[in-house]
């Protein structure tokens, strides 16, 4: 028998509950909870599960549009993409575990987000990610990059889901807290989407998947605290992934979902059996009774506390229609997975768990699921950034370009994405390395465009502009491949919310995102918040990561960024003022990180993007690239390297070379066309600022009067940074 | 051409290869679960890519002992064509239907990218629509594709013309070997050239909407030979 554990304020504190939260539990229950009950409260009321600091602000985000099928609140969001189909998607963080144990942390992050999507009845068709690491020369960075990339690949590759896009940047602010955000996109029939609200008094509650072990106990609580010294000691709270079992679970779930046996289903992610049972019961307004002796366990003598708090992976909880147990059991046994009826739905409004024949947990569902504390934390706005002042012109435009293309943030990420199977399923039309991945819908000419975006240094300097820019860049990247942007998921990564400056960043980013979502008709349908990304009082850059989904109605009219033909006119779309504040030119060439980020003019974004998309749809564009990090010349070099065609451009009269070539003004695209006259006239008719800069051709990139560099040399620089970093000895 | 695609727990390119088979032959293949002891009468048996049994223990080792593999061996002995791609190739070597073994890539990392393959012979069920020395651009996506066999075995394979594809440069010359395979071998036949195992994925290079169609010739060859 397990020994009784004394429950008091000290234990509550150890479980991450604040004194007032513990007092509230005592009042709600009118008694002292036992260890399992306290553990359940601490998990359900953790920041990770309850969003207690962020909920107030999340309500500000626009979540509606006629095409939204499922907004936030379910395992994933869903949008109508036509033909009776929904794109089901969500992004989630696995930051804390990935820092402690990078391979397993990242792998189980992928596993978790995949489950969120197939729980909805959707077959996953693509994975994406967004990674933020510390300084390239920090002693931990190489180990973390290697482990995280291998973990993401190890899980997604085995599952047979292509990993098609992502981003990866480096900054010392992430030295103690890396960010690993994973996104999955799936396809479901709109009329066959599964949800998590339990229903039907007496219906059986079924456990399927892997067995429960002692791994990951209290992972959700760990992810709700900042790191201090000795965070490595938290390794036992990181779960271990088994993608093979998850592949079987995916196939078995989809097979059972083709019948009508399932009433509700939810994956056991953070806080495992506790959150899945409480949330399903809470959403359905019912009670739930579990017999913990029937839970398939990997280890002997597990206590109620351990079983309820375990975060063992690859598990699902389902409510079946009464009488369908045997049919469901046959499906799971074919796939060699555990299947156990572990309880039933009741009308008690309580979650009651029995262990060894005795009541081990008896809690009201409401307070656990819906009455977590809601905090209105103080916010302190980020001070306005000081203007930049005049900058000296670079000695050499060519050298500045080379520096930028080789810097870790802009360098080719081939070393990463070649470790991801990005082709399995046979529908990857545009592979990693472009503005957005394009994944064909099976058996059609239609496709989804997918991207993840955020520019944390902008968010740090001016949260509101940064939040808006992240959404706008995502929308622009989808537009640049010719897609209609439809909706986003978000993953909001911030520091300690108990610090007013951090909440100020959070609130500012949300307001910026809200404005951009409204202006661009680009609602948020799912998301995740990760706070306490902070070590010994130093937080990460505010990183509201955006994952976007758009539809390309006909693949015939999609474009990429590669310059493949000579003699195409290069047209710069959007207004160029030469904004250098917070630019990569400023950081990489001049060694400064200051100034305001580029202003975001949402009306111009909308106008410019809609016009570019119309030009692409009209077949007038051969190649298109969004202008972002590094500005115009970096974008042109990327187009040239991708397609193997050089280019020659001239600066407009009077333009300051560094501001014009490296400024990061927003709402801009560079397009290549064989019909410059027609293209310019369409742009001008729509009141979109545009100018012809030059044309494609040759084997060099030339800025008249400034530099001529061979594409081969640029490629060598661009491709060598990451392999060199990862091959460097001693790190 | 009637084809059967075997599904092992953990297979993941079964639909990719089914689509390529259907595009070339006009017929949907049947799927056969690994636990079946029998395979319906077909002209071609395909072992697709994936991570059978999670690649735990050793790639293909457990799948080689699936009930269905006895039927695959019997049919192969009867002369029925068998194609194993990626994990399917690994299973065929583990099952003893093809010589050699596949070790972890020389760079010790999973690699997904297009590679150039030189067609070593057009005299086979699988390659009759190609020219000898034709260079194909076809994706690879694996962690264990480093082909090894002892020197005598390699000499024999080469001597008997049983090397189907080799990794090469875009111009067909040697010098671009992505995984360390002995003598740049990317695919081999059995003695009767009725069984082919290869690491790269021709099924992911068979549709103009998603990249090159250089792999389609393999399925066209099979469809022509097994009409």
Contacts between the chains, C-beta under 8 A, distances in Angstrom:
chain1	res1	chain2	res2	distance
A	150	B	109	7.6
A	150	B	110	7.9
A	153	B	110	5.3
A	154	B	110	7.8
A	157	B	51	7.4
A	157	B	110	6.1
A	157	B	112	8.0
A	157	B	141	7.4
A	157	B	143	7.8
A	158	B	10	7.1
A	158	B	12	7.7
A	158	B	51	4.3
A	158	B	54	6.4
A	158	B	55	7.2
A	159	B	12	7.1
A	160	B	11	7.9
A	160	B	12	2.5
A	160	B	13	7.0
A	160	B	50	6.2
A	160	B	51	7.8
A	242	B	54	7.2
A	243	B	51	7.6
A	243	B	54	6.9
A	244	B	9	7.4
A	244	B	10	5.4
A	244	B	51	6.4
A	244	B	53	6.7
A	244	B	54	2.7
A	244	B	55	7.8
A	244	B	56	6.8
A	245	B	54	7.7
A	247	B	9	7.6
A	247	B	10	5.7
A	247	B	12	7.1
A	247	B	51	7.5
A	247	B	54	7.9
A	248	B	9	5.8
A	248	B	10	7.6
A	335	B	9	7.1
A	336	B	9	6.8
A	417	B	112	7.8
A	418	B	109	8.0
A	418	B	111	5.6
A	418	B	112	5.6
A	418	B	113	5.2
A	419	B	109	5.6
A	419	B	110	5.0
A	419	B	111	7.2
A	419	B	112	7.2
A	420	B	110	7.8
A	420	B	112	6.3
A	421	B	110	7.3
A	421	B	112	4.9
A	421	B	141	4.5
A	422	B	112	5.7
A	423	B	112	6.3
A	423	B	139	5.1
A	423	B	141	6.0
A	423	B	201	7.2
A	423	B	204	4.9
A	423	B	210	7.9
A	423	B	211	7.9
A	424	B	12	5.8
A	424	B	13	5.9
A	424	B	16	6.9
A	424	B	49	7.7
A	424	B	141	6.6
A	424	B	204	7.7
A	425	B	15	7.1
A	425	B	16	6.5
A	426	B	13	7.8
A	426	B	15	7.3
A	426	B	16	4.0
A	426	B	19	6.1
A	426	B	20	8.0
A	426	B	203	6.8
A	426	B	204	5.5
A	426	B	207	6.7
A	426	B	210	6.3
A	427	B	210	6.3
A	428	B	210	6.0
A	428	B	211	7.9
A	429	B	209	6.2
A	429	B	210	5.5
A	440	B	209	6.2
A	440	B	210	6.7
A	445	B	209	7.8
A	555	B	209	5.7
